Structure formats: C-alpha cells, structure tokens
Amino acid sequence: MSFPYNKNVLNNAVILRKNATKQEKHLWYDFLSKYPIRFQRQKAIGNYIADFYCSKAKLIVEIDGLQHYTVAAATHEEERNEYLNSLGITIIRFKNSEIDNDFRSVCNKIDYSIKKLISGN
C-alpha cells in the first residue's frame, strides 16, 4: 500500500539516508537489509520521514537519539505518531543505547512484531 507524502520531504529523506547514524547503519546493514520481508530506509509518509518502514507489516522502526528527548520533540512525536497510527501503521522505538548494547534483543523484538502484525494476532 502506498501512502501520501509531501514531495518537499523527499530531499530530507535522501540527506538522512546519506547521513545515517552509527546505530541506523548497524540496524540496516546487519539486520534489516537482509530481513526476508522488505524494509525501506528513511521512508516519506505524509509530512514525516520514518527511519525504517515495512509495508507488508505496516510497521515503522524508529531509532531515537538524544534529540528525541526534549519537550518540543515530544510534542512533535505525539502529533507524528497520531497521524501515522491513523494510517494503520504501528511504530516501535528503540534508543541508540539499545542498538549499541542489546542488538540481538532489538532484532528479536522487530522480528516478533512483524510476525505478529502479519499474522493478525
């Protein structure tokens, strides 16, 4: 399923893809790019950009750095989540430290979420 997107955010998505964080690169190259169900990096949806998106499961995986833990960011994330959830998209979030310190557990949680969403349970 294709979602509407704002063409103005596409340039930002390309920039974000080229300047991925260490944690985003690790998750992409060491797990999601090889996952049997396709993921997209820096996917534009509406006025927002998802770190990773799996269309088959309608799942967004977000990796949160310190910039996500401010009052302004929390308000923005709430609006963003509300919009994306209204499209039937599920969002799971991980901190950078989870990628750094417990990578296997992150991968297992993503795999579990995908299987659960696809099976409808």
C-alpha positions as CSV (number, residue, x, y, z in Angstrom):
1,M,0.0,0.0,0.0
2,S,1.3,3.4,-0.9
3,F,0.8,6.4,1.4
4,P,0.6,10.0,0.5
5,Y,3.8,12.0,1.0
6,N,4.9,15.6,0.8
7,K,7.4,15.9,-2.1
8,N,9.3,18.5,-0.1
9,V,10.4,15.9,2.5
10,L,12.0,13.7,-0.2
11,N,15.2,15.8,-0.2
12,N,15.4,15.5,3.6
13,A,14.9,11.7,3.3
14,V,17.9,11.4,0.9
15,I,20.0,13.5,3.2
16,L,19.1,11.4,6.2
17,R,19.9,8.2,4.3
18,K,23.3,9.5,3.3
19,N,24.0,10.7,6.9
20,A,22.6,7.8,8.8
21,T,23.7,7.5,12.5
22,K,26.0,4.6,13.6
23,Q,23.0,2.9,15.1
24,E,20.9,3.2,12.0
25,K,23.7,1.8,9.8
26,H,24.2,-1.1,12.2
27,L,20.5,-2.0,12.2
28,W,20.2,-1.6,8.4
29,Y,23.4,-3.4,7.3
30,D,23.4,-6.1,9.9
31,F,19.7,-7.0,10.1
32,L,17.0,-5.1,8.1
33,S,18.7,-5.1,4.7
34,K,18.9,-8.9,4.9
35,Y,15.5,-9.5,6.5
36,P,13.3,-11.7,4.3
37,I,10.5,-9.1,4.3
38,R,11.4,-5.8,2.6
39,F,12.2,-2.7,4.6
40,Q,12.8,0.8,3.3
41,R,15.1,3.4,4.9
42,Q,14.0,7.0,5.5
43,K,10.5,6.4,4.1
44,A,8.5,9.6,3.4
45,I,4.9,9.3,4.7
46,G,2.8,12.4,4.7
47,N,4.9,15.2,6.1
48,Y,7.1,12.8,8.1
49,I,10.1,10.5,7.5
50,A,10.2,7.1,9.1
51,D,13.7,5.7,9.9
52,F,12.7,2.2,8.6
53,Y,9.3,1.1,7.1
54,C,8.0,-2.4,6.3
55,S,4.9,-2.1,4.1
56,K,3.9,-5.7,4.4
57,A,3.5,-5.4,8.2
58,K,2.7,-1.6,8.2
59,L,5.5,-1.2,10.7
60,I,7.8,1.7,11.4
61,V,11.0,1.1,13.3
62,E,12.4,4.3,14.9
63,I,15.9,4.7,16.4
64,D,15.9,7.6,19.0
65,G,18.9,9.6,19.8
66,L,19.1,12.3,22.4
67,Q,17.4,14.9,20.2
68,H,14.1,12.9,20.8
69,Y,14.1,13.6,24.5
70,T,13.1,17.3,24.6
71,V,9.7,18.8,25.3
72,A,9.5,20.1,21.7
73,A,10.4,16.8,20.3
74,A,7.9,15.0,22.5
75,T,5.1,17.2,21.1
76,H,6.2,16.7,17.6
77,E,6.5,12.9,18.1
78,E,3.0,12.8,19.6
79,E,1.5,14.6,16.5
80,R,3.5,12.4,14.2
81,N,2.5,9.2,15.9
82,E,-1.1,10.2,15.9
83,Y,-1.0,10.8,12.1
84,L,0.9,7.6,11.3
85,N,-1.3,5.5,13.6
86,S,-4.4,6.9,11.8
87,L,-3.0,5.3,8.6
88,G,-2.9,1.9,10.4
89,I,0.8,2.0,10.9
90,T,2.4,0.5,14.1
91,I,5.5,2.2,15.4
92,I,8.2,0.6,17.6
93,R,11.0,2.6,19.1
94,F,14.5,1.8,20.3
95,K,17.1,4.0,21.9
96,N,20.5,4.3,20.5
97,S,21.8,2.6,23.6
98,E,19.6,-0.5,22.9
99,I,21.2,-0.8,19.5
100,D,24.7,-0.4,21.0
101,N,24.2,-2.7,24.0
102,D,21.5,-5.3,23.2
103,F,21.4,-5.6,19.4
104,R,20.2,-9.2,19.3
105,S,17.2,-8.3,21.5
106,V,16.3,-5.4,19.3
107,C,16.3,-7.7,16.2
108,N,14.2,-10.3,18.0
109,K,11.6,-7.6,19.0
110,I,11.4,-6.4,15.4
111,D,11.0,-9.9,14.1
112,Y,8.4,-10.7,16.7
113,S,6.4,-7.5,15.9
114,I,6.5,-8.2,12.1
115,K,5.3,-11.8,12.6
116,K,2.5,-10.7,14.9
117,L,1.3,-7.9,12.6
118,I,1.4,-10.1,9.5
119,S,-0.5,-12.9,11.3
120,G,-3.1,-10.5,12.6
121,N,-2.6,-11.6,16.3
